[in-house]
């Protein structure tokens, strides 16, 4: 029976850190594939306006097009409104029985504030990307005991940094896949 990983986010833009970490999780968790799910509106960033959905989805597709182990899902974009992981997992469970939700350690710390967090754990195993710098003493909620913490490599790249570099005319080589870099330039994103 297939087991898939689900990795959601703004992906504004998707970068090498997302891809490297995802591949590491895929291998270490013996997943059959990872599905990248760009959100429409992040419930944790409702005050921020992301780049248009179509551009973020296109960049994800360009970044993963050469990997049969990665695919994208436009469910949250097509649904519109605020993107809740619970709703996405309910939808994906129609096709997949075994799902592992991949989140960052920063999300686990605030998981009790997520929409229907207990139900998310009923729909999927929650795999948390943990880096050495994430050892924060005293930060703990009930979800820590149910989550699978996975030590992952520290890849210090952020989408915010990439957007700022583009805005300031700085190169983004080796931060994003070449096709994503060309797409950003062609569509004049982040300037």
The 8 nearest C-alpha neighbors of each residue, nearest first, counted from 0:
[[1, 2, 97, 96, 95, 31, 3, 30],
 [2, 0, 31, 3, 97, 95, 30, 96],
 [3, 1, 97, 30, 31, 98, 0, 4],
 [4, 2, 98, 32, 30, 33, 31, 99],
 [3, 5, 33, 99, 100, 98, 34, 32],
 [6, 4, 100, 34, 33, 101, 99, 35],
 [5, 7, 35, 101, 36, 34, 100, 4],
 [8, 6, 36, 35, 37, 5, 38, 9],
 [7, 9, 37, 10, 38, 36, 6, 41],
 [8, 10, 11, 37, 38, 41, 7, 49],
 [11, 9, 13, 12, 8, 37, 55, 158],
 [12, 10, 9, 13, 158, 55, 50, 49],
 [11, 13, 10, 158, 14, 55, 58, 9],
 [12, 14, 10, 11, 59, 17, 58, 175],
 [15, 13, 175, 16, 17, 174, 12, 18],
 [14, 16, 18, 175, 17, 174, 19, 176],
 [17, 15, 19, 14, 18, 154, 20, 156],
 [18, 16, 15, 20, 14, 19, 21, 13],
 [17, 19, 15, 21, 16, 20, 22, 14],
 [20, 18, 16, 22, 21, 17, 15, 23],
 [19, 21, 23, 17, 22, 18, 16, 24],
 [22, 20, 18, 24, 23, 19, 17, 25],
 [21, 23, 25, 19, 24, 20, 18, 26],
 [22, 24, 20, 21, 26, 25, 27, 19],
 [25, 23, 21, 27, 22, 26, 28, 20],
 [26, 24, 30, 22, 28, 23, 27, 29],
 [27, 25, 29, 23, 24, 28, 22, 30],
 [26, 28, 24, 29, 25, 23, 30, 22],
 [27, 29, 25, 30, 26, 24, 23, 4],
 [30, 28, 26, 27, 25, 31, 24, 2],
 [31, 29, 25, 2, 32, 28, 3, 4],
 [30, 32, 2, 3, 1, 29, 68, 33],
 [33, 31, 68, 3, 30, 69, 4, 34],
 [32, 34, 4, 69, 3, 5, 68, 35],
 [33, 35, 70, 5, 71, 69, 4, 6],
 [34, 36, 71, 6, 7, 5, 72, 70],
 [35, 37, 7, 72, 71, 6, 38, 34],
 [38, 36, 8, 9, 7, 10, 56, 35],
 [39, 37, 75, 9, 40, 82, 8, 76],
 [38, 40, 76, 75, 79, 82, 52, 81],
 [41, 39, 81, 82, 38, 42, 80, 45],
 [40, 42, 44, 43, 82, 45, 38, 81],
 [43, 41, 44, 45, 81, 40, 82, 83],
 [44, 42, 41, 45, 46, 40, 113, 47],
 [45, 43, 41, 46, 47, 42, 40, 48],
 [46, 44, 47, 42, 43, 41, 40, 48],
 [45, 47, 44, 48, 43, 42, 41, 40],
 [48, 46, 44, 45, 49, 40, 41, 43],
 [47, 49, 50, 46, 45, 40, 44, 51],
 [50, 48, 47, 51, 11, 9, 40, 52],
 [49, 51, 52, 11, 55, 48, 54, 188],
 [52, 50, 54, 53, 49, 55, 48, 39],
 [53, 51, 55, 54, 56, 50, 76, 39],
 [52, 54, 56, 55, 51, 57, 76, 50],
 [55, 53, 57, 56, 52, 51, 58, 50],
 [56, 54, 58, 52, 57, 53, 11, 10],
 [57, 55, 59, 53, 58, 54, 52, 60],
 [56, 58, 54, 60, 59, 55, 53, 61],
 [59, 57, 61, 55, 60, 56, 179, 62],
 [58, 60, 62, 56, 57, 61, 13, 55],
 [61, 59, 57, 63, 58, 62, 64, 56],
 [62, 60, 58, 64, 59, 63, 57, 178],
 [61, 63, 59, 60, 64, 176, 58, 179],
 [62, 64, 60, 66, 65, 61, 69, 59],
 [65, 63, 61, 66, 60, 62, 67, 70],
 [64, 66, 63, 67, 62, 61, 69, 68],
 [65, 67, 68, 63, 69, 64, 70, 62],
 [66, 68, 69, 65, 70, 64, 32, 63],
 [69, 67, 32, 66, 33, 31, 70, 25],
 [70, 68, 33, 67, 32, 66, 34, 63],
 [69, 71, 34, 35, 33, 63, 68, 72],
 [72, 70, 35, 34, 36, 60, 73, 69],
 [71, 73, 36, 74, 35, 34, 70, 37],
 [72, 74, 76, 75, 77, 36, 71, 37],
 [73, 75, 77, 76, 72, 78, 87, 36],
 [76, 74, 78, 38, 77, 39, 73, 82],
 [77, 75, 39, 73, 79, 78, 74, 38],
 [76, 78, 74, 75, 79, 73, 39, 80],
 [79, 77, 75, 76, 74, 80, 39, 82],
 [78, 80, 76, 77, 39, 75, 81, 82],
 [79, 81, 82, 40, 39, 78, 75, 76],
 [80, 82, 40, 42, 41, 83, 39, 79],
 [83, 81, 40, 38, 41, 75, 39, 80],
 [82, 84, 85, 86, 81, 114, 87, 42],
 [83, 85, 87, 86, 88, 82, 119, 114],
 [84, 86, 88, 83, 87, 119, 89, 115],
 [87, 85, 89, 84, 88, 83, 90, 82],
 [88, 86, 84, 90, 89, 85, 91, 83],
 [87, 89, 91, 85, 90, 86, 92, 84],
 [90, 88, 86, 92, 87, 91, 85, 93],
 [89, 91, 87, 88, 92, 93, 86, 94],
 [90, 92, 88, 93, 94, 89, 95, 87],
 [93, 91, 95, 94, 89, 90, 96, 88],
 [94, 92, 91, 90, 95, 89, 96, 88],
 [93, 95, 92, 91, 96, 90, 97, 89],
 [96, 94, 92, 97, 91, 93, 98, 1],
 [97, 95, 92, 98, 94, 2, 93, 1],
 [98, 96, 2, 95, 3, 1, 99, 123],
 [97, 99, 123, 3, 2, 4, 100, 96],
 [98, 100, 124, 4, 123, 125, 5, 3],
 [99, 101, 125, 5, 4, 126, 124, 123],
 [102, 100, 126, 6, 5, 127, 125, 99],
 [103, 101, 127, 128, 126, 106, 100, 104],
 [102, 104, 128, 105, 106, 127, 107, 129],
 [103, 105, 107, 106, 129, 128, 127, 108],
 [104, 106, 108, 103, 107, 109, 133, 102],
 [107, 105, 104, 103, 109, 108, 110, 102],
 [106, 108, 110, 104, 109, 105, 103, 127],
 [107, 109, 105, 106, 110, 104, 139, 138],
 [110, 108, 106, 107, 111, 112, 105, 113],
 [111, 109, 107, 113, 112, 108, 106, 116],
 [110, 112, 109, 113, 116, 140, 142, 108],
 [113, 111, 110, 109, 114, 116, 115, 108],
 [114, 112, 110, 116, 111, 115, 109, 83],
 [113, 115, 116, 83, 112, 85, 84, 111],
 [116, 114, 118, 117, 113, 119, 85, 111],
 [115, 117, 119, 118, 113, 114, 111, 110],
 [118, 116, 120, 119, 115, 121, 142, 111],
 [119, 117, 121, 120, 115, 116, 122, 85],
 [118, 120, 116, 122, 121, 117, 85, 123],
 [119, 121, 118, 123, 117, 122, 124, 125],
 [122, 120, 118, 119, 123, 117, 124, 116],
 [121, 123, 119, 120, 118, 88, 89, 124],
 [124, 122, 98, 99, 120, 121, 125, 100],
 [123, 125, 99, 120, 100, 126, 98, 146],
 [124, 126, 100, 146, 99, 123, 147, 101],
 [127, 125, 147, 101, 100, 146, 148, 102],
 [126, 128, 148, 102, 103, 104, 149, 147],
 [129, 127, 103, 149, 104, 151, 102, 150],
 [128, 130, 150, 104, 149, 151, 127, 133],
 [129, 131, 133, 132, 151, 150, 153, 152],
 [130, 132, 133, 134, 129, 150, 153, 151],
 [131, 133, 130, 134, 135, 129, 153, 104],
 [134, 132, 130, 131, 135, 129, 104, 105],
 [135, 133, 132, 131, 136, 130, 129, 138],
 [134, 136, 133, 138, 137, 132, 139, 131],
 [137, 135, 138, 134, 139, 133, 132, 108],
 [136, 138, 139, 135, 134, 140, 108, 133],
 [139, 137, 136, 135, 108, 140, 134, 109],
 [138, 140, 137, 143, 108, 141, 142, 136],
 [141, 139, 142, 143, 108, 138, 111, 110],
 [140, 142, 143, 144, 139, 145, 111, 110],
 [143, 141, 145, 144, 140, 146, 110, 107],
 [142, 144, 146, 141, 145, 140, 139, 107],
 [143, 145, 142, 146, 141, 140, 147, 139],
 [146, 144, 142, 143, 147, 141, 125, 120],
 [145, 147, 125, 143, 144, 126, 148, 142],
 [146, 148, 126, 127, 125, 149, 145, 124],
 [149, 147, 127, 126, 146, 129, 128, 150],
 [148, 150, 128, 129, 127, 151, 147, 126],
 [151, 149, 129, 130, 128, 148, 152, 131],
 [152, 150, 130, 129, 128, 149, 153, 20],
 [151, 153, 154, 130, 150, 20, 129, 23],
 [152, 154, 130, 155, 151, 131, 132, 16],
 [155, 153, 16, 156, 152, 20, 19, 15],
 [154, 156, 153, 157, 16, 152, 174, 160],
 [157, 155, 154, 16, 158, 174, 160, 14],
 [156, 158, 160, 159, 161, 155, 14, 16],
 [157, 159, 161, 160, 12, 11, 162, 156],
 [160, 158, 162, 157, 161, 163, 11, 12],
 [159, 161, 163, 157, 158, 162, 164, 156],
 [160, 162, 158, 164, 163, 159, 165, 157],
 [163, 161, 159, 165, 189, 164, 160, 166],
 [162, 164, 166, 160, 161, 165, 167, 159],
 [163, 165, 169, 161, 167, 166, 162, 160],
 [166, 164, 168, 162, 167, 163, 169, 189],
 [167, 165, 190, 163, 164, 168, 189, 162],
 [168, 166, 164, 165, 169, 163, 190, 162],
 [167, 169, 165, 166, 164, 170, 190, 163],
 [170, 168, 164, 167, 165, 171, 166, 163],
 [171, 169, 172, 164, 168, 165, 161, 174],
 [172, 170, 174, 173, 161, 169, 175, 164],
 [171, 173, 174, 170, 175, 177, 180, 176],
 [172, 174, 175, 171, 176, 15, 177, 14],
 [175, 173, 171, 172, 15, 14, 176, 156],
 [174, 176, 14, 15, 173, 179, 180, 177],
 [175, 177, 179, 178, 62, 180, 15, 173],
 [176, 178, 180, 179, 181, 175, 172, 173],
 [179, 177, 181, 180, 176, 182, 61, 62],
 [180, 178, 182, 176, 181, 177, 58, 183],
 [179, 181, 177, 183, 178, 182, 175, 176],
 [180, 182, 178, 184, 179, 183, 185, 177],
 [183, 181, 179, 185, 184, 180, 186, 178],
 [182, 184, 188, 180, 186, 181, 185, 187],
 [185, 183, 187, 181, 182, 186, 180, 188],
 [186, 184, 182, 187, 183, 181, 188, 180],
 [187, 185, 183, 188, 184, 182, 54, 181],
 [188, 186, 184, 185, 183, 190, 189, 182],
 [187, 189, 183, 186, 190, 184, 50, 185],
 [190, 188, 162, 166, 165, 187, 163, 183],
 [189, 166, 188, 165, 187, 167, 162, 168]]
